[in-house]
Amino acid sequence: MPCYEVNTADVNLDIADHQILDRGLKSRGYATTYNDKQKQLSFCKGKVTGYHKDNKLHMEAPAGTMIDTADIKRAVSEQVIEQKRAQFEAKGWKTTVEGKKIVFTKPQQQAAVGFRR
């Protein structure tokens, strides 16, 4: 019987944007570092360590330590929504928060006024 076990979890993320993942991880309390040469984002929080490379998230933790991959997916989703929110607001769209929803409203175009002779 081994005296030390390691739990591992691999999560497929269809994103290649390390900046979004970095912001998401940091919002959940992870420390992150990016290796530009290897195109790899490494992170850790407590006893959980991991990295993101080639659109795959790999995490490790000692036995008995929970790896909450669903929370990381939620964090990434929140960052994507915030990024889109900023893009829409820059184009003049209005955003309102209704409970847990963010509603985007396209600005109304002014009606063209024409005159006939």
C-alpha positions in Angstrom: 0.0 0.0 0.0 1.5 3.4 -1.0 2.2 5.9 1.8 1.7 8.8 -0.6 -1.0 9.1 -3.3 -1.6 11.9 -5.8 -5.0 12.7 -7.2 -4.8 14.0 -10.8 -7.5 15.7 -12.9 -7.3 16.6 -16.6 -9.9 19.1 -17.9 -10.3 20.0 -21.5 -10.7 23.7 -22.0 -11.4 24.8 -25.6 -9.5 28.0 -25.0 -6.0 29.0 -25.8 -6.1 32.4 -24.1 -3.9 32.1 -21.1 -4.7 35.7 -20.1 -8.4 34.8 -19.5 -7.4 31.6 -17.6 -4.8 33.6 -15.6 -7.4 36.2 -14.5 -9.9 33.4 -13.7 -7.4 31.5 -11.6 -6.3 34.6 -9.7 -10.0 35.5 -9.0 -10.1 32.1 -7.1 -6.9 32.8 -5.1 -4.4 30.8 -7.3 -0.8 32.1 -7.8 0.1 31.9 -11.4 3.3 32.1 -13.6 3.6 32.0 -17.4 6.5 30.5 -19.3 6.5 32.2 -22.7 9.0 29.8 -24.2 6.9 26.7 -23.4 3.5 28.5 -23.8 2.5 27.2 -20.4 0.6 28.7 -17.6 1.5 27.2 -14.2 -0.5 27.8 -11.0 -0.9 26.7 -7.4 -3.2 27.2 -4.4 -2.5 25.4 -1.2 -1.6 21.8 -2.0 -3.1 22.0 -5.5 -0.7 22.6 -8.4 -1.2 22.5 -12.1 -0.5 23.9 -15.5 -2.4 24.7 -18.7 -0.7 23.8 -22.0 -2.1 22.9 -25.5 -5.7 23.6 -24.4 -5.4 21.0 -21.6 -5.6 21.8 -17.9 -3.6 19.3 -15.7 -3.9 19.5 -11.9 -2.4 17.5 -9.0 -3.1 17.3 -5.3 -2.2 14.9 -2.4 -4.8 12.3 -1.5 -7.8 13.8 0.4 -7.3 17.3 -1.2 -10.2 18.4 -3.3 -9.6 19.6 -6.8 -12.5 21.8 -7.8 -12.3 21.9 -11.6 -15.9 23.1 -11.9 -15.0 26.2 -10.0 -12.1 26.9 -12.4 -14.5 26.5 -15.4 -16.9 29.0 -13.7 -14.0 31.4 -13.2 -13.0 31.2 -16.8 -16.6 31.7 -17.9 -16.9 34.8 -15.7 -13.8 36.3 -17.3 -15.1 35.6 -20.8 -18.4 37.3 -19.9 -16.5 40.3 -18.4 -14.3 40.6 -21.6 -17.4 40.5 -23.8 -19.1 43.0 -21.6 -16.2 45.5 -22.0 -16.3 45.0 -25.8 -20.0 45.6 -26.1 -19.8 48.7 -23.8 -17.0 50.1 -25.9 -19.4 49.9 -28.9 -22.1 51.8 -27.0 -24.2 48.9 -25.8 -25.8 49.2 -22.4 -25.4 46.4 -19.8 -27.6 45.8 -16.9 -27.4 43.1 -14.2 -30.7 41.3 -13.5 -30.0 38.8 -10.7 -27.3 36.5 -12.0 -27.9 37.7 -15.6 -26.1 40.4 -17.6 -28.4 41.8 -20.2 -26.9 43.5 -23.3 -29.0 46.1 -25.0 -28.1 47.4 -28.4 -28.3 51.2 -28.7 -31.2 52.4 -30.7 -30.3 54.0 -34.0 -31.7 57.4 -34.7 -34.3 57.5 -37.3 -33.1 59.2 -40.5 -35.1 62.3 -41.2 -35.6 63.2 -44.9 -37.3 66.1 -46.6 -39.0 66.1 -50.0 -39.2 69.0 -52.4 
